[in-house]
Amino acid sequence: MRADVAILGAGLAGAAAASRCAEAGLSTIILEARDRAGGRGFTRKFTGSADLLEFGGGWIAPWHDRIRDHAERTGITLRPTHAINKHRWHDGQMLRSGQPTSEEARTSFERAIAAIRHDALLYKEGKPFPWQGPMTLSRYLDRIGASPEARAHVLAWWTISGNGDPEKIAASEFLASCAYGDGTPASMMTALRHTLVPGTGILAERMIAQAKADLRLNAAVSAVRQDQDGVTLICANGETVSARAAIACLPLNALPAMSFTPGLSERKQRAIALGHGGRSLKLWLKVKNVAPGILASGGPGGLRWLFSERQAADGTTLIVGFALDDGTLLPEDRNSVAAALARFFPEAELVAWDWHDWVNDPYARGTWVALPAEETWIGDAEIWGREGRLAFATSDFAESCAGWFEGAIRSGEAAAQATIELLND
Ligand SMILES: Cc1cc2nc3c(=O)[nH]c(=O)nc-3n(C[C@H](O)[C@H](O)[C@H](O)COP(=O)(O)OP(=O)(O)OC[C@H]3O[C@@H](n4cnc5c(N)ncnc54)[C@H](O)[C@@H]3O)c2cc1C
């Protein structure tokens, strides 16, 4: 046995699991496929500059108490999100400031926002939605009779909430995010309160170091075997590790690449085969002639949600932008990115841009969890209970705060607790 507990994956769920195991006096070894810790918490320099940015998740909400606790314990500080000084809206036809639509389109726009607010508040109060069965975002927009302007607005906020294909993903993923605030789409800003300095990847590294976990990088696990005495993990690099128990802290969409002996429960296998549909594109843009604090949203496609966050070390402004993975933005193509920027910031000069492709990343295969309307059960934490000596964690099926770093940490801590109880039995 190399350790009491082997942890698969060095994201925030894996780091939290290691931290909780260490508190209980258990030794841990972490097997991580990448050459770094942090997973979808990915802090790195913007290409060719000294600016450390979050290429995966970034914001944390005021009620995310576990990540705040770990940040404090590891000397990570919190940066408040820049105040929004100005709003710009693109209604699908033209750029507007002052209000999101023309006078003529205003009544139908406000009717759609009122319907969204009503349904989001039902969610907030724990009441059922006024419909039965699966409801994708697209069907929902038809149901509330959303005008083209309202659709442009909703799809912009969709890029940072439900994300993924609106024809497939559940509308509840969007309404739940509207419920963070007063029920309107724009009120989901309430949740984007802080970012971490120096970053979430560094938080994961420090949590792992504090837990004195034995971190093995470039160790992608391809097979998990367990019997009544322990768990053996076989890595693609040929390394084999045994431990008394294991915790798989892996993205839902990375699980199909692995084999489990004995096989997992039928419900887990079905959930793994279906996966989740989180598919936003997040880009960082360095621009000139734009001040920090401008929020821009809407448009016919391309970048749909942009926020000029802060100044870079070289005096340019950093804009974070989100798009749907629907082919309307080509993130590698300068013309496509520049055109998307110019739609909202005609005054801007694009200096450089950078991003990470999470959809094709073999160890993520998607962004944050977004459940298909037909199959919302796949994220149900109940399905993801321990099987024998193997426990499961990730923000993708966390019991609370799923899709957030906070969910990853809570889920890692819960899986570690279940493992501690097993080993103490
Ligand atoms: C673009 C983007 C924006 C986001 N924005 C936010 C935000 O603003 N706020 C927020 O709270 N959350 C945000 N999220 C979500 C957040 O990043 C995730 O929910 C969280 O990081 C997931 O943590 P995790 O530990 O569950 O999974 P991961 O971070 O994915 O960690 C899993 C680890 O397992 C490793 N792994 C995979 N396969 C194997 C294998 N076979 N063997 C060994 N290791 C393996 C991976 O390399 C990874 O390191 C965002 C995510 C993305 C992609």
The ligand as an SDF file (V2000), in Angstrom:
LIG
                    3D

 53 58  0  0  0  0  0  0  0  0999 V2000
  -14.3410   28.2800  -18.4960 C   0  0  0  0  0  0  0  0  0  0  0  0
  -14.8330   27.9330  -17.1230 C   0  0  0  0  0  0  0  0  0  0  0  0
  -15.3580   28.9310  -16.3080 C   0  0  0  0  0  0  0  0  0  0  0  0
  -15.8060   28.6260  -15.0250 C   0  0  0  0  0  0  0  0  0  0  0  0
  -16.2230   29.6370  -14.1960 N   0  0  0  0  0  0  0  0  0  0  0  0
  -16.4150   29.3810  -12.8810 C   0  0  0  0  0  0  0  0  0  0  0  0
  -16.5400   30.4310  -11.9360 C   0  0  0  0  0  0  0  0  0  0  0  0
  -16.4740   31.6110  -12.2940 O   0  0  0  0  0  0  0  0  0  0  0  0
  -16.7060   30.1140  -10.6250 N   0  0  0  0  0  0  0  0  0  0  0  0
  -16.7390   28.8100  -10.1970 C   0  0  0  0  0  0  0  0  0  0  0  0
  -16.8820   28.5740   -8.9820 O   0  0  0  0  0  0  0  0  0  0  0  0
  -16.6080   27.7960  -11.0660 N   0  0  0  0  0  0  0  0  0  0  0  0
  -16.4170   28.0530  -12.3820 C   0  0  0  0  0  0  0  0  0  0  0  0
  -16.1840   27.0380  -13.2500 N   0  0  0  0  0  0  0  0  0  0  0  0
  -16.3320   25.6740  -12.7740 C   0  0  0  0  0  0  0  0  0  0  0  0
  -15.1640   25.2180  -11.9010 C   0  0  0  0  0  0  0  0  0  0  0  0
  -13.9420   25.5010  -12.5690 O   0  0  0  0  0  0  0  0  0  0  0  0
  -15.3200   23.7210  -11.6780 C   0  0  0  0  0  0  0  0  0  0  0  0
  -16.6070   23.4370  -11.1770 O   0  0  0  0  0  0  0  0  0  0  0  0
  -14.3150   23.1480  -10.7010 C   0  0  0  0  0  0  0  0  0  0  0  0
  -13.0190   23.6340  -10.9490 O   0  0  0  0  0  0  0  0  0  0  0  0
  -14.3330   21.6300  -10.8230 C   0  0  0  0  0  0  0  0  0  0  0  0
  -13.4760   21.0710   -9.8700 O   0  0  0  0  0  0  0  0  0  0  0  0
  -13.3460   19.4810   -9.7990 P   0  0  0  0  0  0  0  0  0  0  0  0
  -12.2660   19.2150   -8.8350 O   0  0  0  0  0  0  0  0  0  0  0  0
  -14.6880   18.8840   -9.5590 O   0  0  0  0  0  0  0  0  0  0  0  0
  -12.9290   19.0360  -11.2690 O   0  0  0  0  0  0  0  0  0  0  0  0
  -11.6090   19.4440  -12.0580 P   0  0  0  0  0  0  0  0  0  0  0  0
  -11.1590   20.8010  -11.6830 O   0  0  0  0  0  0  0  0  0  0  0  0
  -11.8970   19.1960  -13.4860 O   0  0  0  0  0  0  0  0  0  0  0  0
  -10.5100   18.4250  -11.5140 O   0  0  0  0  0  0  0  0  0  0  0  0
  -10.4610   17.1020  -11.9470 C   0  0  0  0  0  0  0  0  0  0  0  0
   -9.0090   16.7060  -12.1360 C   0  0  0  0  0  0  0  0  0  0  0  0
   -8.9750   15.3480  -12.5870 O   0  0  0  0  0  0  0  0  0  0  0  0
   -7.9450   15.2270  -13.5580 C   0  0  0  0  0  0  0  0  0  0  0  0
   -8.1780   14.0310  -14.3530 N   0  0  0  0  0  0  0  0  0  0  0  0
   -9.0790   13.8310  -15.3480 C   0  0  0  0  0  0  0  0  0  0  0  0
   -8.9800   12.5790  -15.8050 N   0  0  0  0  0  0  0  0  0  0  0  0
   -8.0120   11.9580  -15.0920 C   0  0  0  0  0  0  0  0  0  0  0  0
   -7.4710   10.6510  -15.0700 C   0  0  0  0  0  0  0  0  0  0  0  0
   -7.8680    9.7110  -15.9120 N   0  0  0  0  0  0  0  0  0  0  0  0
   -6.4770   10.3580  -14.1740 N   0  0  0  0  0  0  0  0  0  0  0  0
   -6.0280   11.3000  -13.3010 C   0  0  0  0  0  0  0  0  0  0  0  0
   -6.4970   12.5670  -13.2880 N   0  0  0  0  0  0  0  0  0  0  0  0
   -7.4900   12.8840  -14.1560 C   0  0  0  0  0  0  0  0  0  0  0  0
   -8.0420   16.5200  -14.3280 C   0  0  0  0  0  0  0  0  0  0  0  0
   -6.8530   16.7780  -15.0330 O   0  0  0  0  0  0  0  0  0  0  0  0
   -8.3180   17.5260  -13.2070 C   0  0  0  0  0  0  0  0  0  0  0  0
   -7.1200   18.0770  -12.7040 O   0  0  0  0  0  0  0  0  0  0  0  0
  -15.7580   27.2980  -14.5520 C   0  0  0  0  0  0  0  0  0  0  0  0
  -15.2370   26.2940  -15.3720 C   0  0  0  0  0  0  0  0  0  0  0  0
  -14.7750   26.6040  -16.6330 C   0  0  0  0  0  0  0  0  0  0  0  0
  -14.1990   25.5090  -17.4850 C   0  0  0  0  0  0  0  0  0  0  0  0
  1  2  1  0
  2  3  1  0
  2 52  2  0
  3  4  2  0
  4  5  1  0
  4 50  1  0
  5  6  2  0
  6  7  1  0
  6 13  1  0
  7  8  2  0
  7  9  1  0
  9 10  1  0
 10 11  2  0
 10 12  1  0
 12 13  2  0
 13 14  1  0
 14 15  1  0
 14 50  1  0
 15 16  1  0
 16 17  1  0
 16 18  1  0
 18 19  1  0
 18 20  1  0
 20 21  1  0
 20 22  1  0
 22 23  1  0
 23 24  1  0
 24 25  2  0
 24 26  1  0
 24 27  1  0
 27 28  1  0
 28 29  2  0
 28 30  1  0
 28 31  1  0
 31 32  1  0
 32 33  1  0
 33 34  1  0
 33 48  1  0
 34 35  1  0
 35 36  1  0
 35 46  1  0
 36 37  1  0
 36 45  1  0
 37 38  2  0
 38 39  1  0
 39 40  1  0
 39 45  2  0
 40 41  1  0
 40 42  2  0
 42 43  1  0
 43 44  2  0
 44 45  1  0
 46 47  1  0
 46 48  1  0
 48 49  1  0
 50 51  2  0
 51 52  1  0
 52 53  1  0
M  END
$$$$
